[in-house]
Amino acid sequence: MNGIIEVVTIICMVVITISIALLVFRVVNGPTNPDRAVALDLIGINLMAMVGLVAIMLATSKLNDVILLIGILLFIGTIALAKYIEKGVIIERND
């Protein structure tokens, strides 16, 4: 059973790596800024999946905190990027 789990996680890592490579291409050559924002968000989600797969391969639960931290940072980054795309500034100053 452990051999099957290792093979499946390696296959999933390869697929996620290919997905990240295609998303990096979308970030560099994206036609619009929202396309780039979505690609960056998906890169972060794929990174979370990759850390989860590493946790499965190492048979540990100590990487769960890392996954949660990446998720929190992704949420904050997505909100800031959406505000920047919508209004042009992130921090509004009332002078």
mmCIF file as gemmi writes it, N, C-alpha and C atoms, coordinates in Angstrom:
data_model
loop_
_atom_site.group_PDB
_atom_site.id
_atom_site.type_symbol
_atom_site.label_atom_id
_atom_site.label_alt_id
_atom_site.label_comp_id
_atom_site.label_asym_id
_atom_site.label_entity_id
_atom_site.label_seq_id
_atom_site.pdbx_PDB_ins_code
_atom_site.Cartn_x
_atom_site.Cartn_y
_atom_site.Cartn_z
_atom_site.occupancy
_atom_site.B_iso_or_equiv
_atom_site.pdbx_formal_charge
_atom_site.auth_seq_id
_atom_site.auth_asym_id
_atom_site.pdbx_PDB_model_num
ATOM 1 N N . MET Axp A 1 ? 0.814 -1.196 0 1 0 ? 1 A 1
ATOM 2 C CA . MET Axp A 1 ? 0 0 0 1 0 ? 1 A 1
ATOM 3 C C . MET Axp A 1 ? 0.858 1.26 0 1 0 ? 1 A 1
ATOM 4 N N . ASN Axp A 2 ? 1.971 1.238 0.731 1 0 ? 2 A 1
ATOM 5 C CA . ASN Axp A 2 ? 2.843 2.415 0.767 1 0 ? 2 A 1
ATOM 6 C C . ASN Axp A 2 ? 3.459 2.694 -0.589 1 0 ? 2 A 1
ATOM 7 N N . GLY Axp A 3 ? 3.723 1.661 -1.361 1 0 ? 3 A 1
ATOM 8 C CA . GLY Axp A 3 ? 4.291 1.855 -2.692 1 0 ? 3 A 1
ATOM 9 C C . GLY Axp A 3 ? 3.324 2.566 -3.616 1 0 ? 3 A 1
ATOM 10 N N . ILE Axp A 4 ? 2.044 2.237 -3.493 1 0 ? 4 A 1
ATOM 11 C CA . ILE Axp A 4 ? 1.028 2.89 -4.319 1 0 ? 4 A 1
ATOM 12 C C . ILE Axp A 4 ? 0.915 4.363 -3.948 1 0 ? 4 A 1
ATOM 13 N N . ILE Axp A 5 ? 0.946 4.658 -2.662 1 0 ? 5 A 1
ATOM 14 C CA . ILE Axp A 5 ? 0.845 6.043 -2.206 1 0 ? 5 A 1
ATOM 15 C C . ILE Axp A 5 ? 2.043 6.856 -2.707 1 0 ? 5 A 1
ATOM 16 N N . GLU Axp A 6 ? 3.23 6.283 -2.652 1 0 ? 6 A 1
ATOM 17 C CA . GLU Axp A 6 ? 4.419 6.993 -3.132 1 0 ? 6 A 1
ATOM 18 C C . GLU Axp A 6 ? 4.34 7.265 -4.629 1 0 ? 6 A 1
ATOM 19 N N . VAL Axp A 7 ? 3.895 6.286 -5.398 1 0 ? 7 A 1
ATOM 20 C CA . VAL Axp A 7 ? 3.792 6.471 -6.852 1 0 ? 7 A 1
ATOM 21 C C . VAL Axp A 7 ? 2.758 7.536 -7.184 1 0 ? 7 A 1
ATOM 22 N N . VAL Axp A 8 ? 1.619 7.491 -6.51 1 0 ? 8 A 1
ATOM 23 C CA . VAL Axp A 8 ? 0.562 8.468 -6.79 1 0 ? 8 A 1
ATOM 24 C C . VAL Axp A 8 ? 0.995 9.875 -6.393 1 0 ? 8 A 1
ATOM 25 N N . THR Axp A 9 ? 1.674 10.02 -5.263 1 0 ? 9 A 1
ATOM 26 C CA . THR Axp A 9 ? 2.126 11.359 -4.859 1 0 ? 9 A 1
ATOM 27 C C . THR Axp A 9 ? 3.196 11.887 -5.803 1 0 ? 9 A 1
ATOM 28 N N . ILE Axp A 10 ? 4.059 11.04 -6.288 1 0 ? 10 A 1
ATOM 29 C CA . ILE Axp A 10 ? 5.07 11.496 -7.252 1 0 ? 10 A 1
ATOM 30 C C . ILE Axp A 10 ? 4.412 11.931 -8.556 1 0 ? 10 A 1
ATOM 31 N N . ILE Axp A 11 ? 3.422 11.168 -9.014 1 0 ? 11 A 1
ATOM 32 C CA . ILE Axp A 11 ? 2.697 11.552 -10.233 1 0 ? 11 A 1
ATOM 33 C C . ILE Axp A 11 ? 1.993 12.889 -10.02 1 0 ? 11 A 1
ATOM 34 N N . CYS Axp A 12 ? 1.371 13.066 -8.865 1 0 ? 12 A 1
ATOM 35 C CA . CYS Axp A 12 ? 0.695 14.332 -8.563 1 0 ? 12 A 1
ATOM 36 C C . CYS Axp A 12 ? 1.688 15.489 -8.5 1 0 ? 12 A 1
ATOM 37 N N . MET Axp A 13 ? 2.868 15.264 -7.95 1 0 ? 13 A 1
ATOM 38 C CA . MET Axp A 13 ? 3.887 16.314 -7.909 1 0 ? 13 A 1
ATOM 39 C C . MET Axp A 13 ? 4.329 16.718 -9.31 1 0 ? 13 A 1
ATOM 40 N N . VAL Axp A 14 ? 4.475 15.744 -10.19 1 0 ? 14 A 1
ATOM 41 C CA . VAL Axp A 14 ? 4.865 16.052 -11.566 1 0 ? 14 A 1
ATOM 42 C C . VAL Axp A 14 ? 3.779 16.884 -12.25 1 0 ? 14 A 1
ATOM 43 N N . VAL Axp A 15 ? 2.523 16.506 -12.056 1 0 ? 15 A 1
ATOM 44 C CA . VAL Axp A 15 ? 1.417 17.25 -12.667 1 0 ? 15 A 1
ATOM 45 C C . VAL Axp A 15 ? 1.346 18.671 -12.114 1 0 ? 15 A 1
ATOM 46 N N . ILE Axp A 16 ? 1.524 18.82 -10.807 1 0 ? 16 A 1
ATOM 47 C CA . ILE Axp A 16 ? 1.498 20.151 -10.202 1 0 ? 16 A 1
ATOM 48 C C . ILE Axp A 16 ? 2.674 20.989 -10.688 1 0 ? 16 A 1
ATOM 49 N N . THR Axp A 17 ? 3.833 20.375 -10.864 1 0 ? 17 A 1
ATOM 50 C CA . THR Axp A 17 ? 4.996 21.097 -11.387 1 0 ? 17 A 1
ATOM 51 C C . THR Axp A 17 ? 4.731 21.598 -12.803 1 0 ? 17 A 1
ATOM 52 N N . ILE Axp A 18 ? 4.125 20.775 -13.628 1 0 ? 18 A 1
ATOM 53 C CA . ILE Axp A 18 ? 3.769 21.206 -14.983 1 0 ? 18 A 1
ATOM 54 C C . ILE Axp A 18 ? 2.764 22.352 -14.924 1 0 ? 18 A 1
ATOM 55 N N . SER Axp A 19 ? 1.794 22.25 -14.022 1 0 ? 19 A 1
ATOM 56 C CA . SER Axp A 19 ? 0.801 23.3 -13.856 1 0 ? 19 A 1
ATOM 57 C C . SER Axp A 19 ? 1.446 24.612 -13.43 1 0 ? 19 A 1
ATOM 58 N N . ILE Axp A 20 ? 2.399 24.553 -12.506 1 0 ? 20 A 1
ATOM 59 C CA . ILE Axp A 20 ? 3.092 25.761 -12.058 1 0 ? 20 A 1
ATOM 60 C C . ILE Axp A 20 ? 3.888 26.376 -13.213 1 0 ? 20 A 1
ATOM 61 N N . ALA Axp A 21 ? 4.519 25.543 -14.022 1 0 ? 21 A 1
ATOM 62 C CA . ALA Axp A 21 ? 5.277 26.063 -15.164 1 0 ? 21 A 1
ATOM 63 C C . ALA Axp A 21 ? 4.354 26.784 -16.15 1 0 ? 21 A 1
ATOM 64 N N . LEU Axp A 22 ? 3.187 26.209 -16.418 1 0 ? 22 A 1
ATOM 65 C CA . LEU Axp A 22 ? 2.238 26.863 -17.317 1 0 ? 22 A 1
ATOM 66 C C . LEU Axp A 22 ? 1.691 28.151 -16.71 1 0 ? 22 A 1
ATOM 67 N N . LEU Axp A 23 ? 1.493 28.167 -15.4 1 0 ? 23 A 1
ATOM 68 C CA . LEU Axp A 23 ? 1.002 29.38 -14.747 1 0 ? 23 A 1
ATOM 69 C C . LEU Axp A 23 ? 2.056 30.485 -14.741 1 0 ? 23 A 1
ATOM 70 N N . VAL Axp A 24 ? 3.323 30.118 -14.613 1 0 ? 24 A 1
ATOM 71 C CA . VAL Axp A 24 ? 4.384 31.122 -14.702 1 0 ? 24 A 1
ATOM 72 C C . VAL Axp A 24 ? 4.393 31.745 -16.099 1 0 ? 24 A 1
ATOM 73 N N . PHE Axp A 25 ? 4.162 30.927 -17.107 1 0 ? 25 A 1
ATOM 74 C CA . PHE Axp A 25 ? 4.045 31.454 -18.475 1 0 ? 25 A 1
ATOM 75 C C . PHE Axp A 25 ? 2.877 32.432 -18.567 1 0 ? 25 A 1
ATOM 76 N N . ARG Axp A 26 ? 1.746 32.116 -17.906 1 0 ? 26 A 1
ATOM 77 C CA . ARG Axp A 26 ? 0.589 33.007 -17.925 1 0 ? 26 A 1
ATOM 78 C C . ARG Axp A 26 ? 0.881 34.309 -17.185 1 0 ? 26 A 1
ATOM 79 N N . VAL Axp A 27 ? 1.657 34.24 -16.105 1 0 ? 27 A 1
ATOM 80 C CA . VAL Axp A 27 ? 2.008 35.459 -15.371 1 0 ? 27 A 1
ATOM 81 C C . VAL Axp A 27 ? 2.879 36.358 -16.235 1 0 ? 27 A 1
ATOM 82 N N . VAL Axp A 28 ? 3.817 35.77 -16.948 1 0 ? 28 A 1
ATOM 83 C CA . VAL Axp A 28 ? 4.735 36.572 -17.772 1 0 ? 28 A 1
ATOM 84 C C . VAL Axp A 28 ? 4.02 37.109 -19.004 1 0 ? 28 A 1
ATOM 85 N N . ASN Axp A 29 ? 3.226 36.296 -19.675 1 0 ? 29 A 1
ATOM 86 C CA . ASN Axp A 29 ? 2.609 36.682 -20.941 1 0 ? 29 A 1
ATOM 87 C C . ASN Axp A 29 ? 1.103 36.898 -20.843 1 0 ? 29 A 1
ATOM 88 N N . GLY Axp A 30 ? 0.593 37.162 -19.649 1 0 ? 30 A 1
ATOM 89 C CA . GLY Axp A 30 ? -0.848 37.343 -19.504 1 0 ? 30 A 1
ATOM 90 C C . GLY Axp A 30 ? -1.332 38.564 -20.265 1 0 ? 30 A 1
ATOM 91 N N . PRO Axp A 31 ? -2.461 38.448 -20.943 1 0 ? 31 A 1
ATOM 92 C CA . PRO Axp A 31 ? -2.93 39.605 -21.708 1 0 ? 31 A 1
ATOM 93 C C . PRO Axp A 31 ? -3.393 40.767 -20.828 1 0 ? 31 A 1
ATOM 94 N N . THR Axp A 32 ? -3.956 40.474 -19.655 1 0 ? 32 A 1
ATOM 95 C CA . THR Axp A 32 ? -4.431 41.545 -18.779 1 0 ? 32 A 1
ATOM 96 C C . THR Axp A 32 ? -3.924 41.313 -17.356 1 0 ? 32 A 1
ATOM 97 N N . ASN Axp A 33 ? -4.032 42.356 -16.543 1 0 ? 33 A 1
ATOM 98 C CA . ASN Axp A 33 ? -3.612 42.238 -15.151 1 0 ? 33 A 1
ATOM 99 C C . ASN Axp A 33 ? -4.474 41.266 -14.345 1 0 ? 33 A 1
ATOM 100 N N . PRO Axp A 34 ? -5.802 41.214 -14.55 1 0 ? 34 A 1
ATOM 101 C CA . PRO Axp A 34 ? -6.569 40.2 -13.81 1 0 ? 34 A 1
ATOM 102 C C . PRO Axp A 34 ? -6.152 38.766 -14.143 1 0 ? 34 A 1
ATOM 103 N N . ASP Axp A 35 ? -5.747 38.516 -15.397 1 0 ? 35 A 1
ATOM 104 C CA . ASP Axp A 35 ? -5.246 37.18 -15.735 1 0 ? 35 A 1
ATOM 105 C C . ASP Axp A 35 ? -3.981 36.862 -14.958 1 0 ? 35 A 1
ATOM 106 N N . ARG Axp A 36 ? -3.116 37.839 -14.835 1 0 ? 36 A 1
ATOM 107 C CA . ARG Axp A 36 ? -1.884 37.646 -14.065 1 0 ? 36 A 1
ATOM 108 C C . ARG Axp A 36 ? -2.2 37.41 -12.59 1 0 ? 36 A 1
ATOM 109 N N . ALA Axp A 37 ? -3.184 38.142 -12.058 1 0 ? 37 A 1
ATOM 110 C CA . ALA Axp A 37 ? -3.559 37.982 -10.649 1 0 ? 37 A 1
ATOM 111 C C . ALA Axp A 37 ? -4.102 36.585 -10.381 1 0 ? 37 A 1
ATOM 112 N N . VAL Axp A 38 ? -4.942 36.097 -11.272 1 0 ? 38 A 1
ATOM 113 C CA . VAL Axp A 38 ? -5.498 34.752 -11.105 1 0 ? 38 A 1
ATOM 114 C C . VAL Axp A 38 ? -4.384 33.71 -11.2 1 0 ? 38 A 1
ATOM 115 N N . ALA Axp A 39 ? -3.451 33.905 -12.118 1 0 ? 39 A 1
ATOM 116 C CA . ALA Axp A 39 ? -2.345 32.959 -12.256 1 0 ? 39 A 1
ATOM 117 C C . ALA Axp A 39 ? -1.479 32.944 -10.997 1 0 ? 39 A 1
ATOM 118 N N . LEU Axp A 40 ? -1.21 34.113 -10.424 1 0 ? 40 A 1
ATOM 119 C CA . LEU Axp A 40 ? -0.421 34.156 -9.188 1 0 ? 40 A 1
ATOM 120 C C . LEU Axp A 40 ? -1.152 33.465 -8.043 1 0 ? 40 A 1
ATOM 121 N N . ASP Axp A 41 ? -2.455 33.655 -7.965 1 0 ? 41 A 1
ATOM 122 C CA . ASP Axp A 41 ? -3.242 32.995 -6.929 1 0 ? 41 A 1
ATOM 123 C C . ASP Axp A 41 ? -3.2 31.479 -7.109 1 0 ? 41 A 1
ATOM 124 N N . LEU Axp A 42 ? -3.311 31.027 -8.339 1 0 ? 42 A 1
ATOM 125 C CA . LEU Axp A 42 ? -3.269 29.587 -8.596 1 0 ? 42 A 1
ATOM 126 C C . LEU Axp A 42 ? -1.887 28.993 -8.331 1 0 ? 42 A 1
ATOM 127 N N . ILE Axp A 43 ? -0.839 29.774 -8.555 1 0 ? 43 A 1
ATOM 128 C CA . ILE Axp A 43 ? 0.507 29.29 -8.209 1 0 ? 43 A 1
ATOM 129 C C . ILE Axp A 43 ? 0.588 29.039 -6.706 1 0 ? 43 A 1
ATOM 130 N N . GLY Axp A 44 ? 0.019 29.943 -5.923 1 0 ? 44 A 1
ATOM 131 C CA . GLY Axp A 44 ? 0.004 29.746 -4.472 1 0 ? 44 A 1
ATOM 132 C C . GLY Axp A 44 ? -0.801 28.528 -4.056 1 0 ? 44 A 1
ATOM 133 N N . ILE Axp A 45 ? -1.932 28.311 -4.704 1 0 ? 45 A 1
ATOM 134 C CA . ILE Axp A 45 ? -2.744 27.131 -4.386 1 0 ? 45 A 1
ATOM 135 C C . ILE Axp A 45 ? -1.985 25.851 -4.743 1 0 ? 45 A 1
ATOM 136 N N . ASN Axp A 46 ? -1.306 25.87 -5.891 1 0 ? 46 A 1
ATOM 137 C CA . ASN Axp A 46 ? -0.494 24.707 -6.266 1 0 ? 46 A 1
ATOM 138 C C . ASN Axp A 46 ? 0.651 24.496 -5.285 1 0 ? 46 A 1
ATOM 139 N N . LEU Axp A 47 ? 1.206 25.582 -4.767 1 0 ? 47 A 1
ATOM 140 C CA . LEU Axp A 47 ? 2.264 25.472 -3.757 1 0 ? 47 A 1
ATOM 141 C C . LEU Axp A 47 ? 1.722 24.821 -2.489 1 0 ? 47 A 1
ATOM 142 N N . MET Axp A 48 ? 0.506 25.191 -2.099 1 0 ? 48 A 1
ATOM 143 C CA . MET Axp A 48 ? -0.111 24.552 -0.934 1 0 ? 48 A 1
ATOM 144 C C . MET Axp A 48 ? -0.298 23.058 -1.174 1 0 ? 48 A 1
ATOM 145 N N . ALA Axp A 49 ? -0.734 22.695 -2.379 1 0 ? 49 A 1
ATOM 146 C CA . ALA Axp A 49 ? -0.92 21.283 -2.704 1 0 ? 49 A 1
ATOM 147 C C . ALA Axp A 49 ? 0.413 20.544 -2.683 1 0 ? 49 A 1
ATOM 148 N N . MET Axp A 50 ? 1.459 21.19 -3.167 1 0 ? 50 A 1
ATOM 149 C CA . MET Axp A 50 ? 2.778 20.554 -3.182 1 0 ? 50 A 1
ATOM 150 C C . MET Axp A 50 ? 3.275 20.298 -1.758 1 0 ? 50 A 1
ATOM 151 N N . VAL Axp A 51 ? 3.072 21.259 -0.876 1 0 ? 51 A 1
ATOM 152 C CA . VAL Axp A 51 ? 3.479 21.066 0.523 1 0 ? 51 A 1
ATOM 153 C C . VAL Axp A 51 ? 2.652 19.953 1.158 1 0 ? 51 A 1
ATOM 154 N N . GLY Axp A 52 ? 1.377 19.879 0.816 1 0 ? 52 A 1
ATOM 155 C CA . GLY Axp A 52 ? 0.538 18.789 1.319 1 0 ? 52 A 1
ATOM 156 C C . GLY Axp A 52 ? 1.025 17.429 0.854 1 0 ? 52 A 1
ATOM 157 N N . LEU Axp A 53 ? 1.439 17.36 -0.412 1 0 ? 53 A 1
ATOM 158 C CA . LEU Axp A 53 ? 1.966 16.091 -0.922 1 0 ? 53 A 1
ATOM 159 C C . LEU Axp A 53 ? 3.29 15.719 -0.251 1 0 ? 53 A 1
ATOM 160 N N . VAL Axp A 54 ? 4.122 16.712 0.02 1 0 ? 54 A 1
ATOM 161 C CA . VAL Axp A 54 ? 5.375 16.439 0.731 1 0 ? 54 A 1
ATOM 162 C C . VAL Axp A 54 ? 5.065 15.93 2.14 1 0 ? 54 A 1
ATOM 163 N N . ALA Axp A 55 ? 4.047 16.502 2.783 1 0 ? 55 A 1
ATOM 164 C CA . ALA Axp A 55 ? 3.651 16.038 4.112 1 0 ? 55 A 1
ATOM 165 C C . ALA Axp A 55 ? 3.16 14.596 4.059 1 0 ? 55 A 1
ATOM 166 N N . ILE Axp A 56 ? 2.456 14.24 2.984 1 0 ? 56 A 1
ATOM 167 C CA . ILE Axp A 56 ? 2 12.854 2.843 1 0 ? 56 A 1
ATOM 168 C C . ILE Axp A 56 ? 3.191 11.925 2.631 1 0 ? 56 A 1
ATOM 169 N N . MET Axp A 57 ? 4.14 12.345 1.797 1 0 ? 57 A 1
ATOM 170 C CA . MET Axp A 57 ? 5.309 11.484 1.547 1 0 ? 57 A 1
ATOM 171 C C . MET Axp A 57 ? 6.165 11.304 2.791 1 0 ? 57 A 1
ATOM 172 N N . LEU Axp A 58 ? 6.283 12.361 3.594 1 0 ? 58 A 1
ATOM 173 C CA . LEU Axp A 58 ? 7.082 12.263 4.815 1 0 ? 58 A 1
ATOM 174 C C . LEU Axp A 58 ? 6.295 11.677 5.987 1 0 ? 58 A 1
ATOM 175 N N . ALA Axp A 59 ? 5.002 11.462 5.808 1 0 ? 59 A 1
ATOM 176 C CA . ALA Axp A 59 ? 4.11 10.92 6.844 1 0 ? 59 A 1
ATOM 177 C C . ALA Axp A 59 ? 4.2 11.738 8.128 1 0 ? 59 A 1
ATOM 178 N N . THR Axp A 60 ? 4.046 13.053 7.986 1 0 ? 60 A 1
ATOM 179 C CA . THR Axp A 60 ? 4.095 13.95 9.13 1 0 ? 60 A 1
ATOM 180 C C . THR Axp A 60 ? 2.957 14.954 9.041 1 0 ? 60 A 1
ATOM 181 N N . SER Axp A 61 ? 2.571 15.47 10.182 1 0 ? 61 A 1
ATOM 182 C CA . SER Axp A 61 ? 1.543 16.51 10.209 1 0 ? 61 A 1
ATOM 183 C C . SER Axp A 61 ? 2.141 17.861 10.591 1 0 ? 61 A 1
ATOM 184 N N . LYS Axp A 62 ? 3.459 17.934 10.639 1 0 ? 62 A 1
ATOM 185 C CA . LYS Axp A 62 ? 4.115 19.174 11.048 1 0 ? 62 A 1
ATOM 186 C C . LYS Axp A 62 ? 4.089 20.24 9.96 1 0 ? 62 A 1
ATOM 187 N N . LEU Axp A 63 ? 3.768 19.86 8.736 1 0 ? 63 A 1
ATOM 188 C CA . LEU Axp A 63 ? 3.716 20.839 7.652 1 0 ? 63 A 1
ATOM 189 C C . LEU Axp A 63 ? 2.336 21.471 7.515 1 0 ? 63 A 1
ATOM 190 N N . ASN Axp A 64 ? 1.385 21.07 8.347 1 0 ? 64 A 1
ATOM 191 C CA . ASN Axp A 64 ? 0.055 21.665 8.283 1 0 ? 64 A 1
ATOM 192 C C . ASN Axp A 64 ? 0.086 23.151 8.604 1 0 ? 64 A 1
ATOM 193 N N . ASP Axp A 65 ? 0.956 23.564 9.522 1 0 ? 65 A 1
ATOM 194 C CA . ASP Axp A 65 ? 1.089 24.982 9.842 1 0 ? 65 A 1
ATOM 195 C C . ASP Axp A 65 ? 1.608 25.769 8.645 1 0 ? 65 A 1
ATOM 196 N N . VAL Axp A 66 ? 2.506 25.177 7.89 1 0 ? 66 A 1
ATOM 197 C CA . VAL Axp A 66 ? 3.034 25.838 6.697 1 0 ? 66 A 1
ATOM 198 C C . VAL Axp A 66 ? 1.925 26.014 5.666 1 0 ? 66 A 1
ATOM 199 N N . ILE Axp A 67 ? 1.097 25.008 5.503 1 0 ? 67 A 1
ATOM 200 C CA . ILE Axp A 67 ? -0.012 25.097 4.551 1 0 ? 67 A 1
ATOM 201 C C . ILE Axp A 67 ? -0.98 26.196 4.972 1 0 ? 67 A 1
ATOM 202 N N . LEU Axp A 68 ? -1.294 26.274 6.259 1 0 ? 68 A 1
ATOM 203 C CA . LEU Axp A 68 ? -2.183 27.326 6.746 1 0 ? 68 A 1
ATOM 204 C C . LEU Axp A 68 ? -1.562 28.706 6.566 1 0 ? 68 A 1
ATOM 205 N N . LEU Axp A 69 ? -0.282 28.846 6.816 1 0 ? 69 A 1
ATOM 206 C CA . LEU Axp A 69 ? 0.395 30.123 6.643 1 0 ? 69 A 1
ATOM 207 C C . LEU Axp A 69 ? 0.378 30.562 5.186 1 0 ? 69 A 1
ATOM 208 N N . ILE Axp A 70 ? 0.631 29.645 4.272 1 0 ? 70 A 1
ATOM 209 C CA . ILE Axp A 70 ? 0.58 29.971 2.847 1 0 ? 70 A 1
ATOM 210 C C . ILE Axp A 70 ? -0.836 30.407 2.472 1 0 ? 70 A 1
ATOM 211 N N . GLY Axp A 71 ? -1.844 29.728 2.989 1 0 ? 71 A 1
ATOM 212 C CA . GLY Axp A 71 ? -3.23 30.089 2.699 1 0 ? 71 A 1
ATOM 213 C C . GLY Axp A 71 ? -3.584 31.478 3.199 1 0 ? 71 A 1
ATOM 214 N N . ILE Axp A 72 ? -3.139 31.824 4.401 1 0 ? 72 A 1
ATOM 215 C CA . ILE Axp A 72 ? -3.414 33.158 4.948 1 0 ? 72 A 1
ATOM 216 C C . ILE Axp A 72 ? -2.723 34.231 4.124 1 0 ? 72 A 1
ATOM 217 N N . LEU Axp A 73 ? -1.466 34.006 3.775 1 0 ? 73 A 1
ATOM 218 C CA . LEU Axp A 73 ? -0.745 34.985 2.964 1 0 ? 73 A 1
ATOM 219 C C . LEU Axp A 73 ? -1.356 35.123 1.579 1 0 ? 73 A 1
ATOM 220 N N . LEU Axp A 74 ? -1.828 34.024 1.006 1 0 ? 74 A 1
ATOM 221 C CA . LEU Axp A 74 ? -2.505 34.089 -0.288 1 0 ? 74 A 1
ATOM 222 C C . LEU Axp A 74 ? -3.777 34.92 -0.198 1 0 ? 74 A 1
ATOM 223 N N . PHE Axp A 75 ? -4.529 34.748 0.867 1 0 ? 75 A 1
ATOM 224 C CA . PHE Axp A 75 ? -5.766 35.512 1.031 1 0 ? 75 A 1
ATOM 225 C C . PHE Axp A 75 ? -5.472 36.999 1.122 1 0 ? 75 A 1
ATOM 226 N N . ILE Axp A 76 ? -4.505 37.372 1.94 1 0 ? 76 A 1
ATOM 227 C CA . ILE Axp A 76 ? -4.154 38.791 2.084 1 0 ? 76 A 1
ATOM 228 C C . ILE Axp A 76 ? -3.638 39.352 0.767 1 0 ? 76 A 1
ATOM 229 N N . GLY Axp A 77 ? -2.804 38.593 0.081 1 0 ? 77 A 1
ATOM 230 C CA . GLY Axp A 77 ? -2.283 39.05 -1.209 1 0 ? 77 A 1
ATOM 231 C C . GLY Axp A 77 ? -3.362 39.194 -2.26 1 0 ? 77 A 1
ATOM 232 N N . THR Axp A 78 ? -4.319 38.287 -2.282 1 0 ? 78 A 1
ATOM 233 C CA . THR Axp A 78 ? -5.413 38.363 -3.246 1 0 ? 78 A 1
ATOM 234 C C . THR Axp A 78 ? -6.284 39.588 -2.981 1 0 ? 78 A 1
ATOM 235 N N . ILE Axp A 79 ? -6.568 39.862 -1.723 1 0 ? 79 A 1
ATOM 236 C CA . ILE Axp A 79 ? -7.368 41.042 -1.382 1 0 ? 79 A 1
ATOM 237 C C . ILE Axp A 79 ? -6.628 42.314 -1.78 1 0 ? 79 A 1
ATOM 238 N N . ALA Axp A 80 ? -5.338 42.4 -1.491 1 0 ? 80 A 1
ATOM 239 C CA . ALA Axp A 80 ? -4.565 43.597 -1.848 1 0 ? 80 A 1
ATOM 240 C C . ALA Axp A 80 ? -4.485 43.77 -3.358 1 0 ? 80 A 1
ATOM 241 N N . LEU Axp A 81 ? -4.285 42.692 -4.08 1 0 ? 81 A 1
ATOM 242 C CA . LEU Axp A 81 ? -4.191 42.775 -5.536 1 0 ? 81 A 1
ATOM 243 C C . LEU Axp A 81 ? -5.529 43.153 -6.153 1 0 ? 81 A 1
ATOM 244 N N . ALA Axp A 82 ? -6.622 42.631 -5.617 1 0 ? 82 A 1
ATOM 245 C CA . ALA Axp A 82 ? -7.94 42.998 -6.125 1 0 ? 82 A 1
ATOM 246 C C . ALA Axp A 82 ? -8.232 44.481 -5.88 1 0 ? 82 A 1
ATOM 247 N N . LYS Axp A 83 ? -7.84 44.98 -4.724 1 0 ? 83 A 1
ATOM 248 C CA . LYS Axp A 83 ? -8.038 46.4 -4.435 1 0 ? 83 A 1
ATOM 249 C C . LYS Axp A 83 ? -7.185 47.259 -5.353 1 0 ? 83 A 1
ATOM 250 N N . TYR Axp A 84 ? -5.965 46.823 -5.629 1 0 ? 84 A 1
ATOM 251 C CA . TYR Axp A 84 ? -5.102 47.575 -6.53 1 0 ? 84 A 1
ATOM 252 C C . TYR Axp A 84 ? -5.667 47.596 -7.953 1 0 ? 84 A 1
ATOM 253 N N . ILE Axp A 85 ? -6.175 46.464 -8.418 1 0 ? 85 A 1
ATOM 254 C CA . ILE Axp A 85 ? -6.745 46.406 -9.774 1 0 ? 85 A 1
ATOM 255 C C . ILE Axp A 85 ? -8.006 47.269 -9.858 1 0 ? 85 A 1
ATOM 256 N N . GLU Axp A 86 ? -8.796 47.28 -8.792 1 0 ? 86 A 1
ATOM 257 C CA . GLU Axp A 86 ? -10.048 48.029 -8.818 1 0 ? 86 A 1
ATOM 258 C C . GLU Axp A 86 ? -9.835 49.539 -8.692 1 0 ? 86 A 1
ATOM 259 N N . LYS Axp A 87 ? -8.993 49.969 -7.728 1 0 ? 87 A 1
ATOM 260 C CA . LYS Axp A 87 ? -8.875 51.396 -7.444 1 0 ? 87 A 1
ATOM 261 C C . LYS Axp A 87 ? -7.555 52.011 -7.867 1 0 ? 87 A 1
ATOM 262 N N . GLY Axp A 88 ? -6.536 51.223 -8.117 1 0 ? 88 A 1
ATOM 263 C CA . GLY Axp A 88 ? -5.24 51.765 -8.505 1 0 ? 88 A 1
ATOM 264 C C . GLY Axp A 88 ? -4.294 52.03 -7.349 1 0 ? 88 A 1
ATOM 265 N N . VAL Axp A 89 ? -4.786 51.978 -6.12 1 0 ? 89 A 1
ATOM 266 C CA . VAL Axp A 89 ? -3.95 52.148 -4.928 1 0 ? 89 A 1
ATOM 267 C C . VAL Axp A 89 ? -4.342 51.079 -3.915 1 0 ? 89 A 1
ATOM 268 N N . ILE Axp A 90 ? -3.425 50.775 -3.032 1 0 ? 90 A 1
ATOM 269 C CA . ILE Axp A 90 ? -3.724 49.786 -1.994 1 0 ? 90 A 1
ATOM 270 C C . ILE Axp A 90 ? -4.077 50.501 -0.692 1 0 ? 90 A 1
ATOM 271 N N . ILE Axp A 91 ? -3.286 51.503 -0.345 1 0 ? 91 A 1
ATOM 272 C CA . ILE Axp A 91 ? -3.528 52.272 0.878 1 0 ? 91 A 1
ATOM 273 C C . ILE Axp A 91 ? -4.011 53.658 0.47 1 0 ? 91 A 1
ATOM 274 N N . GLU Axp A 92 ? -5.223 53.985 0.859 1 0 ? 92 A 1
ATOM 275 C CA . GLU Axp A 92 ? -5.779 55.301 0.529 1 0 ? 92 A 1
ATOM 276 C C . GLU Axp A 92 ? -5.353 56.3 1.595 1 0 ? 92 A 1
ATOM 277 N N . ARG Axp A 93 ? -4.935 57.458 1.148 1 0 ? 93 A 1
ATOM 278 C CA . ARG Axp A 93 ? -4.508 58.498 2.073 1 0 ? 93 A 1
ATOM 279 C C . ARG Axp A 93 ? -5.424 59.698 1.906 1 0 ? 93 A 1
ATOM 280 N N . ASN Axp A 94 ? -5.926 60.171 3.012 1 0 ? 94 A 1
ATOM 281 C CA . ASN Axp A 94 ? -6.788 61.357 2.991 1 0 ? 94 A 1
ATOM 282 C C . ASN Axp A 94 ? -5.964 62.568 3.382 1 0 ? 94 A 1
ATOM 283 N N . ASP Axp A 95 ? -5.458 63.259 2.386 1 0 ? 95 A 1
ATOM 284 C CA . ASP Axp A 95 ? -4.624 64.439 2.648 1 0 ? 95 A 1
ATOM 285 C C . ASP Axp A 95 ? -5.465 65.699 2.708 1 0 ? 95 A 1
